[in-house]
């Protein structure tokens, strides 16, 4: 319409459902409840989501080759926010380093995080597993996996400011 190719907007009258709200921040007891009943493979990737605030898909697709052990970062060239042309850098603290050593072991290539059957995690399988654990722990339905990212971002923002969180 702005470029004068159409006289009016074609989709103006189509109803669009609201997006899911992910404003909820899990409490410490909710995080512990999920970790307590999770399998070892889910526990490892979930802890790393908590430590980093990374998107689930970012850690699910992270390769061993992306992990710079000396700089203590995972560098993703392909990621959701790559419109800027920059790589996504995920900091790796000491707690996460030990988890990564456990995940990688002696492998030199491939995905860092594998599920309990040695296969790839996907955003969908991570979310499905999280929902199953959440329901088993009898936690609120408004608690979704992505809330973990918000919790980490909020904690970083409170402690170090908005620029550190971004």
LUMLUMGU-225404 format. One record per residue (C-alpha): residue number from 0; residue in one letter; chain; x, y, z. Coordinates in steps of 0.25 Angstrom, whole numbers, always signed. Each point is the difference from the previous one (the first is absolute). Layout:
N
GULUM numar guti kolvex    px    py    pz
GULUM   NUM    A      A     X     Y     Z
...
This chain:
166
GULUM numar guti kolvex    px    py    pz
GULUM     0    X      A    +0    +0    +0
GULUM     1    X      A   +11   +10    +4
GULUM     2    X      A    +7    -3   -14
GULUM     3    X      A   -13    +1    -7
GULUM     4    X      A    +0   -14    -5
GULUM     5    X      A   -13    -3    +7
GULUM     6    X      A   -12    +9    +2
GULUM     7    X      A    -3    -5   +14
GULUM     8    X      A    +5   -10   +10
GULUM     9    X      A    -4   -14    -3
GULUM    10    X      A    +1    -6   +14
GULUM    11    X      A    -6   +11    +8
GULUM    12    X      A   -13    -8    +3
GULUM    13    X      A    +7   -13    +4
GULUM    14    X      A    +0    -4   +14
GULUM    15    X      A   +13    -3    +6
GULUM    16    X      A    +2    -7   +14
GULUM    17    X      A    +8    +7   +10
GULUM    18    X      A   +14    -5    +2
GULUM    19    X      A    +3    -9   +12
GULUM    20    X      A    +4    +8   +12
GULUM    21    X      A   +14    -3    +6
GULUM    22    X      A    +0   +10   +11
GULUM    23    X      A    +0   -10   +11
GULUM    24    X      A   +13    -2    +7
GULUM    25    X      A    +2   -14    +7
GULUM    26    X      A    +3    +0   +15
GULUM    27    X      A   +12    -7    +6
GULUM    28    X      A    -9   -11    +5
GULUM    29    X      A    -6    -2   -14
GULUM    30    X      A   +14    -1    -6
GULUM    31    X      A    +4   -10   +10
GULUM    32    X      A   -13    -8    -2
GULUM    33    X      A    +3    -1   -14
GULUM    34    X      A   +15    -4    +2
GULUM    35    X      A    -4   -10   +11
GULUM    36    X      A    -8    -9   -10
GULUM    37    X      A    +7    +3   -13
GULUM    38    X      A    +9   -10    -7
GULUM    39    X      A   +15    +2    +0
GULUM    40    X      A    +0    +5   -14
GULUM    41    X      A   -11   +10    +2
GULUM    42    X      A    +5    +4   +13
GULUM    43    X      A   +14    +4    -7
GULUM    44    X      A    -6    +8   -11
GULUM    45    X      A   -11    +7    +9
GULUM    46    X      A   +11    +4   +10
GULUM    47    X      A    +8    +6   -11
GULUM    48    X      A   -13    +8    -4
GULUM    49    X      A    -1    +5   +14
GULUM    50    X      A   +15    +4    +1
GULUM    51    X      A    +0    +7   -14
GULUM    52    X      A   -14    +5    -3
GULUM    53    X      A    +2    -6   -14
GULUM    54    X      A   -11    -3    -9
GULUM    55    X      A    -3   -15    +0
GULUM    56    X      A    +2    -2   -15
GULUM    57    X      A   +14    +7    +2
GULUM    58    X      A    +5   -11   +10
GULUM    59    X      A    -7   -11    -8
GULUM    60    X      A    +7    +4   -12
GULUM    61    X      A   +14    +3    +6
GULUM    62    X      A   +11    -8    -6
GULUM    63    X      A   +13    -5    +8
GULUM    64    X      A    +8    +9   -11
GULUM    65    X      A    -8   +12    +5
GULUM    66    X      A    +6    -1   +14
GULUM    67    X      A   +12    +8    +2
GULUM    68    X      A    +6    -6   +13
GULUM    69    X      A   +11   +10    +1
GULUM    70    X      A   -10   +12    -1
GULUM    71    X      A   -11    -7    +8
GULUM    72    X      A   -11    +3   -10
GULUM    73    X      A    -8    -7   -10
GULUM    74    X      A    +0    +8   -14
GULUM    75    X      A   -12    -3    -9
GULUM    76    X      A    +1    +5   -14
GULUM    77    X      A   -15    -4    -3
GULUM    78    X      A   -10    +5   +10
GULUM    79    X      A   -14    +7    +1
GULUM    80    X      A    +6   +14    +1
GULUM    81    X      A   +10    -1   -11
GULUM    82    X      A    -6   +12    -7
GULUM    83    X      A   +10    +9    +6
GULUM    84    X      A   +11    -9    -7
GULUM    85    X      A    +7    -2   +13
GULUM    86    X      A    +2   -14    +6
GULUM    87    X      A    -7    -4   +13
GULUM    88    X      A    +9    -1   +12
GULUM    89    X      A    -4    -8   +12
GULUM    90    X      A    +9    +1   +12
GULUM    91    X      A    +4   -13    +7
GULUM    92    X      A    +2    +1   +15
GULUM    93    X      A    +7   -10    +9
GULUM    94    X      A   -13    -8    +3
GULUM    95    X      A    -3    -1   -15
GULUM    96    X      A   +14    -4    -3
GULUM    97    X      A    -1   -13    +8
GULUM    98    X      A   -14    -3    -6
GULUM    99    X      A    +6    +2   -14
GULUM   100    X      A   +12    -9    +3
GULUM   101    X      A   -10   -11    +4
GULUM   102    X      A    -8    +2   -12
GULUM   103    X      A   +12    +0   -10
GULUM   104    X      A    +9   -10    +7
GULUM   105    X      A   +10    -5   -11
GULUM   106    X      A    -9    +4   -12
GULUM   107    X      A    +7   +10   -10
GULUM   108    X      A   -12    +4    -8
GULUM   109    X      A   -15    +0    +0
GULUM   110    X      A   -10    +6    +9
GULUM   111    X      A    +3    +4   +14
GULUM   112    X      A   -13    -4    +6
GULUM   113    X      A    -6   -14    -3
GULUM   114    X      A   -13    -6    +6
GULUM   115    X      A    +0   -12    +8
GULUM   116    X      A    +0    -9   -13
GULUM   117    X      A   +12    +7    -6
GULUM   118    X      A    -8    +8   -10
GULUM   119    X      A    -2   +15    -3
GULUM   120    X      A    -9    +9    +9
GULUM   121    X      A    -9    +9    -7
GULUM   122    X      A    -8   +12    +5
GULUM   123    X      A   -12    -9    -1
GULUM   124    X      A    +5   -12    +7
GULUM   125    X      A    +6    +9   +11
GULUM   126    X      A   -14    +7    +2
GULUM   127    X      A    -7   -13    +0
GULUM   128    X      A    +9    -6   +10
GULUM   129    X      A    -1   +13    +9
GULUM   130    X      A   -16    +0    -1
GULUM   131    X      A    +0   -15    +4
GULUM   132    X      A   +10    +3   +12
GULUM   133    X      A    -8   +12    +4
GULUM   134    X      A   -13    -8    +0
GULUM   135    X      A    +6   -11    +7
GULUM   136    X      A    +5   +10   +11
GULUM   137    X      A   -14    +6    +0
GULUM   138    X      A    +5   +14    -3
GULUM   139    X      A    -8   +11    -6
GULUM   140    X      A    -4    -2   -15
GULUM   141    X      A    +5   +15    -3
GULUM   142    X      A   +14    -5    +3
GULUM   143    X      A    +7    -3   -14
GULUM   144    X      A   +15    -3    -3
GULUM   145    X      A    +2   +14    -6
GULUM   146    X      A    -3    +6   +14
GULUM   147    X      A   +14    -5    +4
GULUM   148    X      A    +6   +10   -10
GULUM   149    X      A    -8   +12    +6
GULUM   150    X      A    +4    -4   +14
GULUM   151    X      A   +15    +0    -3
GULUM   152    X      A    -2   +13    -8
GULUM   153    X      A    -7    +6   +12
GULUM   154    X      A   +10    -4   +10
GULUM   155    X      A   +12    +5    -8
GULUM   156    X      A    -8   +13    -3
GULUM   157    X      A    -2    +2   +15
GULUM   158    X      A   +14    -3    +4
GULUM   159    X      A    +8    +7   -12
GULUM   160    X      A   -10    +8    -8
GULUM   161    X      A    -7    +0   -13
GULUM   162    X      A   +12    +0    -9
GULUM   163    X      A    +6   -12    +7
GULUM   164    X      A   -13    -8    -2
GULUM   165    X      A    -1    +4   -14
